[in-house]
């Protein structure tokens, strides 16, 4: 039986660069430590190169909590979960409508996020 749990989020409103910077810090960590690290980024107790990435952290924290719930539903031990795979893939970009101040629209960045954890 596979001891793997997955979670995906399509069209997340964060940039791929921000997601990859955070994912680089989370790779091969225990799931609980990864969740605590993202919570500390949100609380501004820790930073990554002087930045907190609060918008991206909110989405990634939801994804981490989701994969933890998926693992519990499969009957895996949440104490022994390690992050196996993290991926951020490009989605389409679209133009947000223009406002009175800026007479041209702003490009919105979207990406698909995937997380895979395994029990060791």
N, C-alpha and C positions, 0 to 999 in steps of 0.2 A: 504494500500500500504506500502511495506517495505521501510524504509528510511535508507538503507544500501548500501554501495558501497565497492567493493572488488578489489584487485589487487594481482597478483601472478608473481613470477619470478622463473623459473626453472633453475637449474644448475648454480647458481651464484658462482663466483670464490672467495668466502670468507669462512672462517671457521664458524662452528656453534657456537663455543664459543664466537667469536667476535660479531656475530649477536645477541646472547642472552644477552651479556653485554649491548649493545646499546638498545635492545628492552626493557630491564628491566627499563631503564631510560625513555622510551617513553610511557610506558603503562598508560592508562587512562588520557592522556593529550589531550589538544585541538590540532587539526591537524596543525594549524599555529604555535603554540608554538613548536611542535615537529620538524617541518621543520626548524624553526629558530635555535633550539638547534643543529641539525645536521649540519647546515651551520656554526655555531660557532665552532663546533668540526673540521670541514674542514679548517676553517680559523685559527685554533689553538688559539682561544680566551678562550675556555673552554676545560677541560679535564675530563676523567673518570679514577680516580685512577692513574693519571700521564701519561695516554696514550691518543692518539688522534684517533686511529683507522681510518686513512684516507682512506684506501682501502675499508673497509667495509662501511664507511659513504657515499662514492660516489654511491655505489649500492643502499643503503637504501634511499638516497635522491632521486634517480630516481624513486624508488618504491613509495615514499610518493607523489611526483609530479604526478605520474601516477594515484594513487588512488584519488587525488584531481580532476584531469581531468575527471575521470570516474564519480565522484559525480556530477560535473557540467553538464556532459552529461545527467545524470538522472534527472536533475532539482533540486538537493538538494542545500540548502543554505550553502556555504562554510564557513561562519562565525560560524555556529553552529555545525561543525563536530568534533566529539571526536573519538579517537582511541578505538575501541572495542576489537579487537583481533589482536595479533601479533604471528606469528609462524615461526620457523626455523626448518626444518626437514632435516635429513641427506640424501644426495644423494650418488652416487658412488664415490670412490676415484680412481685416476689413477696415473700412474707414468710418470712424465715428463722425457723426454729423458736425457741421461747423457751428460756431457760436457767434455772438455779436462781436466778441473781442478778437478771436482768431477767425479770419475769413476763409480759412481752409480747414479741412477736417484733420483729425488726428488718427494715426494708424493704431489699431488695437492688435495686440499680439495674443495668439492662442496656442496652446500646445496640449498634446495628449500625454498623460502621466501613467506609468505602470510601476507597481511594486510587487515583488515576489519574496516571500519569506519561507524559510525551511526550519524544521525542528532538528536540532543536533543534540 
